[in-house]
Amino acid sequence: MSEPVDLASIEEFLCNLAIDEVGPLIKAKSGTQHNYDLKTGNRAVDIVTAIDKQVEKIIWDRVKSKYPDFQFVGEESYVPGVTKISDAPTFIIDPIDGTTNFVHDFPFSCTSMGLTVNKEPVVGVIYNPHLDLLVSASKGNGVRVNGKPFDYKHKIDEKGPLVLKTSVVALQPGSAREGPNFTTKMKTYEELLSCDGGFVHGFRNLGSSAMTLAYLCLGYLDSYWDGGCYAWDVCAGWCILYETGGRIVGANKNEWNVTVDNRTYLAIRGCSEKKDQEKYINDFWSCVRGELKYD
């Protein structure tokens, strides 16, 4: 596609879609889905409901009608080994991020809609209808919260220095509860908490990668470390985070440059001094016990 992509108008389109059609359905059906499937077998808790599929179809129909030449990658239509992210403009969608929260009516499920161009996240829209919280951004256009500009620089100044030992870290055990990745996560959690290790102020688990990244952008969290995510879990939040001066690297040591489909991530909030981000990353990596590996 040779003509430039109007990122601001795409952000507005996705925001309206989230508020007008997707959000009300998620809110109305939260806590009502007692029949669901496990996508990855009986030793994991990766839940999918009929509403996940319904929401994805709504988004698919709307974006294909508006942007017929763009590619589309959605969690529920993803085919392992077949679905690929190309350089073409590509919508990357998680219809309901935090499906376990959705099933249990815990108010931290949201829709997460992103766009990549040349595999770079350039538009991000995250909407939690339970909290009526809409966080959005497009590359070079800053961040908006419920449609109003967000002064992230003021928030960064309020937060002060970014230091591992005074930080609140978002962690999620994931859906798979066995094997070397699960062991690495548990050992790393212990090292981060230990008074002889990272000695962080605390952990938080929102049960939604997209909501976690949104809260990181808003300055409520300092970092987020995880493995096993997919591009649709992080694409929208990735764009928003970069617009607030944040950064994403790999979950494993020395993975400084990663792509949106890397499957492991360490996300760090913005701060006044870029050198503090690099020190924070290295300090965090020193607490990682093992290596996260995903197909």
C-alpha positions as CSV (number, residue, x, y, z in Angstrom):
1,M,0.0,0.0,0.0
2,S,1.7,3.1,-1.2
3,E,-0.4,5.9,0.2
4,P,0.2,7.0,3.8
5,V,-2.1,5.5,6.4
6,D,-4.2,8.1,8.4
7,L,-3.4,6.7,11.9
8,A,-5.5,9.4,13.8
9,S,-8.6,8.5,11.8
10,I,-8.1,4.8,12.4
11,E,-7.7,5.4,16.1
12,E,-11.0,7.4,16.1
13,F,-12.7,4.7,14.2
14,L,-11.6,1.9,16.6
15,C,-12.5,4.1,19.6
16,N,-16.0,4.5,18.3
17,L,-16.3,0.8,17.6
18,A,-15.2,0.0,21.1
19,I,-17.6,2.3,22.8
20,D,-20.6,1.9,20.6
21,E,-20.7,-1.8,19.8
22,V,-18.0,-3.9,21.5
23,G,-18.0,-2.5,25.0
24,P,-21.8,-2.7,25.7
25,L,-21.8,-6.4,24.6
26,I,-18.9,-7.3,26.9
27,K,-20.4,-5.5,29.8
28,A,-23.9,-7.0,29.3
29,K,-22.5,-10.6,29.0
30,S,-19.9,-10.5,31.8
31,G,-20.5,-13.2,34.3
32,T,-23.2,-14.9,32.2
33,Q,-21.0,-17.4,30.3
34,H,-21.0,-20.7,32.2
35,N,-20.3,-22.9,29.2
36,Y,-16.9,-22.3,27.7
37,D,-14.0,-24.2,26.0
38,L,-10.4,-24.7,27.1
39,K,-8.2,-23.9,24.1
40,T,-5.1,-25.6,25.2
41,G,-6.1,-28.7,27.0
42,N,-7.1,-29.8,30.5
43,R,-3.7,-28.8,32.1
44,A,-4.2,-25.2,31.3
45,V,-7.0,-22.6,31.9
46,D,-7.0,-20.7,28.6
47,I,-10.7,-20.0,28.3
48,V,-12.7,-19.0,25.3
49,T,-16.5,-18.3,25.2
50,A,-19.1,-17.8,22.5
51,I,-19.0,-14.1,23.2
52,D,-15.2,-13.9,22.4
53,K,-16.1,-15.3,19.0
54,Q,-19.1,-13.0,18.5
55,V,-17.1,-9.9,19.4
56,E,-14.3,-10.8,17.1
57,K,-16.8,-11.2,14.2
58,I,-18.3,-7.8,14.9
59,I,-14.8,-6.2,14.8
60,W,-13.8,-8.2,11.7
61,D,-17.0,-7.1,9.8
62,R,-16.6,-3.5,10.7
63,V,-12.9,-3.1,9.9
64,K,-13.1,-5.1,6.7
65,S,-16.0,-2.9,5.5
66,K,-14.0,0.3,6.4
67,Y,-10.5,-0.9,5.4
68,P,-11.0,-3.7,2.9
69,D,-7.3,-3.7,1.8
70,F,-5.9,-4.2,5.4
71,Q,-5.0,-7.5,6.9
72,F,-6.6,-8.9,10.0
73,V,-5.3,-11.1,12.8
74,G,-7.6,-12.0,15.6
75,E,-7.2,-14.3,18.6
76,E,-10.2,-16.5,17.8
77,S,-9.4,-16.8,14.1
78,Y,-5.7,-17.4,14.6
79,V,-4.3,-20.6,13.1
80,P,-1.0,-21.8,14.6
81,G,1.7,-22.1,11.9
82,V,-0.5,-20.4,9.3
83,T,-1.4,-16.9,10.5
84,K,1.5,-14.5,10.1
85,I,2.0,-10.8,10.6
86,S,3.3,-9.2,7.4
87,D,4.5,-5.7,6.7
88,A,1.1,-4.8,5.3
89,P,-1.2,-2.7,7.5
90,T,-2.7,-5.3,9.9
91,F,-5.4,-5.0,12.5
92,I,-4.4,-7.2,15.5
93,I,-7.3,-7.8,17.7
94,D,-8.1,-9.4,21.1
95,P,-11.9,-9.3,21.2
96,I,-12.0,-9.9,25.0
97,D,-8.7,-9.7,26.8
98,G,-9.1,-11.1,30.3
99,T,-11.6,-13.8,29.4
100,T,-11.2,-15.5,32.8
101,N,-12.1,-12.2,34.4
102,F,-15.0,-11.9,32.0
103,V,-16.4,-15.4,32.9
104,H,-16.1,-14.6,36.7
105,D,-17.5,-11.0,36.3
106,F,-14.3,-9.5,37.7
107,P,-14.3,-6.0,36.1
108,F,-10.9,-6.2,34.3
109,S,-11.9,-7.5,30.9
110,C,-11.5,-5.3,27.9
111,T,-11.3,-5.2,24.2
112,S,-7.9,-4.5,22.7
113,M,-7.5,-3.4,19.1
114,G,-4.2,-2.5,17.5
115,L,-2.8,-1.8,14.1
116,T,0.7,-2.6,12.8
117,V,2.4,-1.2,9.7
118,N,5.7,-2.8,8.7
119,K,5.1,-5.0,11.8
120,E,5.3,-1.9,14.1
121,P,2.3,-1.2,16.4
122,V,1.1,2.3,15.3
123,V,-2.4,2.4,16.7
124,G,-3.8,1.1,20.0
125,V,-7.2,1.2,21.5
126,I,-8.0,-0.5,24.9
127,Y,-11.5,-0.2,26.3
128,N,-12.8,-1.5,29.6
129,P,-16.5,-1.0,29.6
130,H,-16.9,-2.1,33.3
131,L,-14.8,1.0,34.3
132,D,-15.8,3.0,31.3
133,L,-12.1,3.5,30.6
134,L,-10.9,4.1,27.1
135,V,-7.1,4.5,26.6
136,S,-5.9,5.1,23.0
137,A,-3.0,6.4,21.0
138,S,-1.6,6.5,17.5
139,K,2.1,7.0,16.5
140,G,3.2,10.5,16.9
141,N,-0.2,11.7,18.1
142,G,0.1,11.2,21.9
143,V,-2.3,9.4,24.2
144,R,-5.9,10.0,25.0
145,V,-7.9,8.8,28.0
146,N,-11.7,8.8,27.3
147,G,-11.0,11.0,24.3
148,K,-9.0,13.7,26.2
149,P,-5.2,14.2,25.9
150,F,-3.3,12.5,28.7
151,D,-0.4,14.5,30.1
152,Y,2.0,11.6,30.6
153,K,5.0,13.8,31.2
154,H,3.4,15.3,34.3
155,K,2.6,11.8,35.5
156,I,6.2,10.7,35.0
157,D,7.4,13.7,37.0
158,E,5.0,12.7,39.8
159,K,6.2,9.1,39.8
160,G,9.8,10.1,40.3
161,P,12.8,7.8,39.6
162,L,12.3,4.4,38.1
163,V,14.0,1.9,40.5
164,L,13.4,-1.8,40.8
165,K,13.4,-1.9,44.6
166,T,10.7,0.8,44.8
167,S,8.5,-0.5,42.0
168,V,5.2,-2.3,41.7
169,V,5.5,-5.1,39.1
170,A,2.7,-6.7,37.1
171,L,3.1,-10.5,36.8
172,Q,0.7,-13.2,35.5
173,P,1.3,-16.9,35.9
174,G,-0.4,-17.6,32.6
175,S,-2.8,-20.4,31.5
176,A,-0.2,-23.3,31.5
177,R,0.5,-24.5,35.1
178,E,3.3,-27.0,34.5
179,G,6.7,-27.4,32.7
180,P,9.9,-25.3,32.6
181,N,8.2,-22.0,31.7
182,F,5.9,-22.2,34.8
183,T,9.0,-23.1,36.9
184,T,10.9,-20.1,35.6
185,K,8.0,-17.8,36.4
186,M,7.6,-19.0,39.9
187,K,11.4,-18.9,40.7
188,T,11.6,-15.4,39.1
189,Y,8.6,-14.2,41.2
190,E,10.4,-15.5,44.4
191,E,13.6,-13.7,43.4
192,L,11.9,-10.4,42.7
193,L,10.1,-10.5,46.0
194,S,13.0,-11.7,48.2
195,C,14.7,-9.2,50.5
196,D,18.0,-10.5,49.2
197,G,16.9,-10.3,45.5
198,G,14.9,-7.6,43.8
199,F,12.9,-6.7,46.9
200,V,10.2,-5.0,44.9
201,H,7.4,-3.2,46.7
202,G,4.8,-5.6,45.4
203,F,3.2,-7.6,42.6
204,R,-0.2,-7.0,40.9
205,N,-2.0,-9.4,38.6
206,L,-4.9,-7.8,36.6
207,G,-5.6,-11.0,34.6
208,S,-5.4,-9.0,31.3
209,S,-2.3,-8.1,29.5
210,A,-4.0,-5.2,27.7
211,M,-5.3,-3.7,30.9
212,T,-1.9,-4.2,32.5
213,L,-0.2,-2.2,29.7
214,A,-2.9,0.5,29.9
215,Y,-2.3,0.9,33.6
216,L,1.5,0.9,33.0
217,C,0.9,3.8,30.5
218,L,-1.2,5.7,33.0
219,G,1.6,5.4,35.6
220,Y,-0.2,3.0,38.0
221,L,2.4,0.3,37.5
222,D,6.2,0.4,36.9
223,S,6.8,-2.7,34.8
224,Y,5.2,-5.9,33.5
225,W,7.0,-9.2,32.9
226,D,5.4,-12.1,31.1
227,G,5.7,-14.9,28.7
228,G,3.2,-16.9,26.7
229,C,1.3,-13.8,25.4
230,Y,0.5,-13.3,21.7
231,A,0.7,-10.3,19.5
232,W,-3.0,-9.5,20.1
233,D,-2.4,-9.3,23.9
234,V,0.2,-6.6,23.6
235,C,-0.2,-4.8,20.2
236,A,-2.5,-2.0,21.3
237,G,-0.8,-1.5,24.6
238,W,2.6,-1.5,22.9
239,C,1.7,1.5,20.8
240,I,0.2,3.4,23.7
241,L,3.2,2.7,25.9
242,Y,5.7,4.0,23.4
243,E,3.7,7.2,23.1
244,T,4.2,7.7,26.9
245,G,8.0,7.2,26.7
246,G,7.8,3.5,27.8
247,R,9.7,0.6,26.3
248,I,9.3,-3.1,25.6
249,V,12.1,-5.6,25.6
250,G,12.2,-9.4,25.9
251,A,11.5,-11.2,29.1
252,N,14.8,-13.0,28.9
253,K,18.2,-11.5,29.5
254,N,19.8,-9.4,26.8
255,E,16.7,-9.4,24.5
256,W,16.9,-5.7,23.7
257,N,15.1,-5.7,20.4
258,V,11.9,-7.8,20.1
259,T,9.0,-7.8,17.7
260,V,5.3,-7.7,18.6
261,D,5.0,-11.4,18.2
262,N,8.0,-12.3,20.4
263,R,5.8,-14.2,23.0
264,T,7.9,-12.9,25.9
265,Y,8.0,-9.3,27.1
266,L,9.3,-6.9,29.7
267,A,7.4,-3.6,29.5
268,I,8.7,-0.6,31.4
269,R,6.9,2.7,32.0
270,G,8.3,6.0,30.9
271,C,10.6,8.0,33.1
272,S,12.6,11.3,33.1
273,E,16.0,9.7,32.5
274,K,16.4,7.1,29.8
275,K,19.5,5.7,31.5
276,D,17.2,4.8,34.4
277,Q,15.2,2.6,32.1
278,E,18.2,0.7,31.0
279,K,19.4,0.2,34.5
280,Y,15.9,-1.0,35.5
281,I,15.9,-3.5,32.7
282,N,19.3,-4.9,33.6
283,D,18.4,-5.1,37.3
284,F,15.1,-6.9,36.5
285,W,16.9,-9.3,34.2
286,S,19.3,-10.2,37.0
287,C,16.3,-11.6,38.9
288,V,15.1,-13.8,36.1
289,R,15.7,-17.5,37.0
290,G,15.8,-19.6,33.9
291,E,14.5,-18.7,30.4
292,L,11.0,-18.5,28.9
293,K,10.6,-20.3,25.6
294,Y,7.4,-20.6,23.6
295,D,6.7,-22.0,20.1
